[in-house]
Amino acid sequence: MKNKKYFETNIKRWNELVDINLESEWYDFKGFMEGKKSLLPIEIKEY
């Protein structure tokens, strides 16, 4: 794969940030798991 090192680095960094993002108020993971929608009406309409 041409970009193998890039993808491996990207996945490694993503995995390092998962726990931080799960605890973030901005992501509101708990609310998401409880069914809270974070999309704006225009985003839902486009779906």
Phi and psi in degrees as GROMACS dihedral restraints (atoms count N, CA, C in turn):
[ dihedral_restraints ]
;  ai    aj    ak    al  type     phi  dphi    fc
    3     4     5     6     1   -62.0    20    10
    4     5     6     7     1   -40.9    20    10
    6     7     8     9     1  -106.4    20    10
    7     8     9    10     1    28.1    20    10
    9    10    11    12     1   -54.7    20    10
   10    11    12    13     1   -47.4    20    10
   12    13    14    15     1   -62.6    20    10
   13    14    15    16     1   -41.0    20    10
   15    16    17    18     1   -59.6    20    10
   16    17    18    19     1   -49.1    20    10
   18    19    20    21     1   -64.7    20    10
   19    20    21    22     1   -40.2    20    10
   21    22    23    24     1   -63.3    20    10
   22    23    24    25     1   -42.0    20    10
   24    25    26    27     1   -65.4    20    10
   25    26    27    28     1   -41.4    20    10
   27    28    29    30     1   -63.2    20    10
   28    29    30    31     1   -45.4    20    10
   30    31    32    33     1   -64.3    20    10
   31    32    33    34     1   -41.9    20    10
   33    34    35    36     1   -59.9    20    10
   34    35    36    37     1   -46.5    20    10
   36    37    38    39     1   -66.2    20    10
   37    38    39    40     1   -42.3    20    10
   39    40    41    42     1   -55.7    20    10
   40    41    42    43     1   -47.8    20    10
   42    43    44    45     1   -63.4    20    10
   43    44    45    46     1   -32.3    20    10
   45    46    47    48     1   -67.7    20    10
   46    47    48    49     1   -27.9    20    10
   48    49    50    51     1   -94.4    20    10
   49    50    51    52     1   -10.6    20    10
   51    52    53    54     1   -54.8    20    10
   52    53    54    55     1   -53.3    20    10
   54    55    56    57     1   -62.4    20    10
   55    56    57    58     1   -38.8    20    10
   57    58    59    60     1   -62.2    20    10
   58    59    60    61     1   -46.1    20    10
   60    61    62    63     1   -68.2    20    10
   61    62    63    64     1   -34.8    20    10
   63    64    65    66     1   -62.9    20    10
   64    65    66    67     1   -31.4    20    10
   66    67    68    69     1   -87.4    20    10
   67    68    69    70     1    -9.4    20    10
   69    70    71    72     1   -72.5    20    10
   70    71    72    73     1   135.8    20    10
   72    73    74    75     1   -65.5    20    10
   73    74    75    76     1   -31.2    20    10
   75    76    77    78     1   -61.8    20    10
   76    77    78    79     1   -41.2    20    10
   78    79    80    81     1   -78.8    20    10
   79    80    81    82     1   -27.0    20    10
   81    82    83    84     1    45.2    20    10
   82    83    84    85     1    55.0    20    10
   84    85    86    87     1   -58.7    20    10
   85    86    87    88     1   -41.3    20    10
   87    88    89    90     1   -59.9    20    10
   88    89    90    91     1   -46.6    20    10
   90    91    92    93     1   -60.9    20    10
   91    92    93    94     1   -41.0    20    10
   93    94    95    96     1   -60.2    20    10
   94    95    96    97     1   -45.7    20    10
   96    97    98    99     1   -66.3    20    10
   97    98    99   100     1   -24.1    20    10
   99   100   101   102     1   -88.3    20    10
  100   101   102   103     1     2.3    20    10
  102   103   104   105     1   100.3    20    10
  103   104   105   106     1     2.3    20    10
  105   106   107   108     1   -66.4    20    10
  106   107   108   109     1   135.4    20    10
  108   109   110   111     1   -96.7    20    10
  109   110   111   112     1   135.8    20    10
  111   112   113   114     1  -109.9    20    10
  112   113   114   115     1    -4.2    20    10
  114   115   116   117     1   -76.0    20    10
  115   116   117   118     1   146.8    20    10
  117   118   119   120     1   -78.9    20    10
  118   119   120   121     1   156.8    20    10
  120   121   122   123     1   -52.4    20    10
  121   122   123   124     1   -39.5    20    10
  123   124   125   126     1   -65.6    20    10
  124   125   126   127     1   -33.8    20    10
  126   127   128   129     1   -70.7    20    10
  127   128   129   130     1   -38.8    20    10
  129   130   131   132     1   -66.2    20    10
  130   131   132   133     1   -42.1    20    10
  132   133   134   135     1   -61.5    20    10
  133   134   135   136     1   -40.6    20    10
  135   136   137   138     1   -69.4    20    10
  136   137   138   139     1   -24.0    20    10
